[in-house]
Amino acid sequence: MRRDLFGDEHELFRSQFRRFAEKEIAPKVAVWNERGMSDRETWRRLGDEGFLGVSAPEAYGGAGGDFLYDAIVMEELSDLRAHGIMVSLHSNICRPYLETYGSEEQKQRYLPGTVTGEIILGIAMTEPGTGSDLANVQTRAIRDGDHYVLDGAKTFISNGQIGDLFVVVAKTDPQAVPPHDGISLLLVEAGTKGFVRGRKLDKLGLRGQDTSELFFQECRVPVSNLLGQEGRGFRMLMEKLQQERLCIAVASIASCRRTLLDTIDYVKERKAFGRSIASFQNTQFRLAELATEVEVGRAFVDRLLVSHVRGDDIVAEVSMAKWWTTELQKRLSSECLQLHGGYGFMREYPVCDDYADAAVQSIYAGTNEIMKVIISKRLGIA
C-alpha cells in the first residue's frame, strides 16, 4: 500500500540509500555484531554520500531536508538489521541539541564534522543509579573560573567507545529546588583530560551497538561548552524527547515488518506432517493478526511523522507510539520465533536476534511505564 506521506523525492532518496546500504552496510552487520561496534570508515562513507546530513542545516554542510528523509534511513537500516550503525542517535537525537541550543561558535566548530562523519555524537544521560528519573542525576559540573569541573559516572551510553563528542547531563547547581532546575548540558570532547571510557558492555541484544560506561574524573570542560543556558538542561531534554521517542517507534515498526516478512517466507518453506506450516490455520490466523497490527502501527506512526514535520506538539501521541510499537515488537518477535520452532532458537536464523533485540525497546528512551505516566498526565488524570 502506498504511503502518502512520502513524495517522489523521498522515494528516490530511499532507492539511493537502499543501494548504498546493501553494498556498504549489509556485508558488515555480522562483523559489527561480533565485535560489538561499528567502524569509522563506514561513518565517513555515510558522510561522503550525504546520508548523515540530510536534515542538517545547509549553512553547516547539510542538505536541509525534512525529518522524513531521516525516517527513511531508520527504516532501511532496520530492514537490514544494521543496529550497529546508530545514525538516528547521531543525526536525530544528539545533533538537534546542537542545532537548536548551540551557540554560533559551537555550531561552526562541531556541526560540519557531524555531517561528514568525522565527529560521531553520543548523549550521556543515564547513570548507574538513575535511569528515567533525570532530575536526580548525580554527575556534577561545578564552575571554577572559565571551566566546569565535571565529576560523575554514566552507563548504558550508546557510541561510548567510538563517539567523539557527548552531550552530558550534569548538575551545575546541586542545591536547586526543584532539583531539575539545577541541570545543565555540557558538550564534552572525548579527548578531554579526565574523560574516561569504561567497559564496553556485553548485552543480550543489539550486539552491534557500542554501549559503554563513561567516567568523568575532575574533567575540566570550558564554560564555552555549556549548551544553551545554565539550569535549562532538563527543559531542553524534555523538548527533544518527542523526536527521540518517534525515532524508536519508526525503527520498531520497521523491525516488526522485517521479522514478519521473514517468518512468512519461512512458514511457506518449512514442512511438518507432510505439509507446509503455512497451510495450518493456526499459522494463518496468527500471521494475519500480526500483519494487521503492523499495518495499524505503521499507519499511526506515519500520521505522527506528518504531524512532527509540521511542528505539532505530539508528546502524548509519540509516548503512545513508543510503548505500543515496542510492546508489539517484543510480542511479534516472540510469536514469530515460536513459528520457527527449534530453528528460531538458533542464531543462524535472524528471528533469534530479533527476539533478543526487541527486549530493550520498551526500556530505553524512557521506559514504557514512564510513557504511560506521560500519557496519563496529558489526559489530565495524573
Phi, psi and omega in degrees: 000132181294138178260111190290345182289338181263128177273183182299321180294324177297316183291326175296318177297319179300315180298318180295315182292322180298317178297316179298312185295321180294329181273315191263335187250311185309316181294345184261350187302313181297322179294315179298319180297327181286317184269348175084016177190162179275190181235152184292330180301319180292323176300318180291324177295320176300318179294317180302324183273358177086009185277350177266349184237026185302316182254004179288152180300142180298330182298340182243021174100358181275180181263347178070023179281177180270173185295341180296328177296319178294323178299323178298317178300315179300315182296316183291322177292323177295322179298328179270358185058035182270062184288345183288335181260099193271068183294320182294322176300312183294306190274327191245348179249313183275309187299326178302333176296317178293316183296322185271317189250350183289149173288166179298322178297318179296317180297315180296325184284322190248323190299316180303321179293330178289334179281324181277345182090006178281334177243116179258132188260154172213166177229132185249093178255301191293140178239164181307326180249007185220116178255262182288342182275075187294334181296342184256021178301144183256347177298131184243145175229097184261129185289137177221092184067238182268012181226158165259138173263111188261124178225135177156182181227141176236153179217165183059038184267114179290142186066021182299326181271322186266345186292151181251330184219131184236138169274112187253128178271123184212160176270114173268344175224087183296343182264003185299144175230120357291161187304325185292344177287350179263004184269136176227165178246132179240143173268117184240121178280143185298334182275001182295137178299132182096351173273121184234124174278127177270212182291145164278118191281144182266113190251160174296309183230190184046051189298332182279350180279135176276105181239125194219170167268148172229144178231145177236116186237097185049046182279116184269113183249126180303142178301331179295348178266006171295130180265118183071213183261147176298136179083000180256006186300316182298318180295321179295320177299314182296323181293328185266348182291339176302312181291321180301315183288330174293323176301318179298316182295318179301312182292323181295315179295320178297320178293321177302315182295319179298313180298317181297312182296321177295323180290322176300316177299319183296312185291339176289328185267325185286132182246146174213136181056036174080009180213161181292147177300329180297339183280349179279137184298325178301317178297314182299316183292317181297315181290326176297318179295315180295319179298321178296316181295323178296317179294320178297315180297318181293323178298319179293314180297320178299319178298320180291324177301315179298315181295320181294316178298327179287343179096017182287153171276107183231039181303313180297317184290320178290332175293320175299313183294321182297311183287323185289315182291324181286326174293321176298317180300318179295314183291317181296315181296326177293315182289325177290323175298318179300321180290340175279347183065214182300330180294333179296339181273355181263133185290348176290344175260127186303332183298333178298311177292324178302319180297316179290321181295329184290338189300323187275347187300327181274002184252308186280168186061030184095122181298161180294335175294321176294323177302319181289329174296315180299314180299316181299319179295318179293334176278352180077025182242013179217000000 
